[in-house]
């Protein structure tokens, strides 16, 4: 292997620190009716076969007072998405 290359296992994932305390995350989850902080299977709008499995987390918090009609910025399995992109979810 050349000197400028390094070997990194592809299955290693980097855990990001939560953007909100669990209590705040749970309040936001209740307001938007989303399973934040849980391992889920999430189906995305526009394609019946687009399903992602992982822990659904906030990527950015919403402004207070919360308006559930505004989209949330979320992440699951390394993918950043809007709460409006979620068609359905199933808790695993």
N, C-alpha and C positions, 0 to 999 in steps of 0.2 A: 504494500500500500504506500503511495507517495506521502512525503512528509506533511504536506498541507491538507491532507484529508484525515478525518477522524472517524472512528467507528461508533455510531450511536444506534442502539436498538430502536427500531421503528415503533415498537409497541409502548414506548415510554410516553406518558402524557404529563403535561405540566398542569398542576392544580393552581388555579388563581385564587387569591383571597376573596372572600365574599364581599360584595359591594354594600351589603346591609346586614345588620345584626339579625339573628334568627327571628326575634320577635317582630321586627319591622318587616322582614321578608314574609312572615306568616300573615301579617295584616294586609300587605299588598296582594298576596296570593288570594286571600278571601275577597278583597275588593274586585279583583279581576277574574275570579273563579278559575284559577290556574293552580296546578300541583307543584308549585315552586319548592325546590329542595328535595324532591322525591325522584326516584328512578321511574321513568315513564317511557312509553312508546308514543311518539308524537307524529300524527299525520299532518302533512302540509297541504294547504289549499292549492288547487290547480293541477294536481297530479295524484291520482288515486294510489299510485305505488310509492310515493315519496313518504317514507316512514323512517324516523330516526329514533334510536333507543339510547337513553342516557339520563343523567340527572339534569332536570330543567332548572336553570338558575337565572337570576337577574344579571344582566350585563351592565345596566345603569339603573339608578333609582328614578322614580317619577317625582315631579314636583308636588309638594303638599299645598293645598288640599288635593287629594287624589281624585282623578276623574277617570273612571273605568272606560270611558269612551275614547280616551287617548291611548295610543299604542305604547307598549312596554318594549324595551330593548332586552332581549333574552339570549341565552346561549345554551346549547345542548350538544354534547359530543364534539366540542370545538367549533361548532357552527353558530354564527351570530344571526339572529332573526328577530322579526317583529312579532308581537303577540297577535297581530292581525293575520299573520301567515299560518297560524295554527287552525286546522280544520277540526281535529279531534285529538283526544289523548286517552291513554289507558294506563293506569298505575300498575306497575309490575311488582 
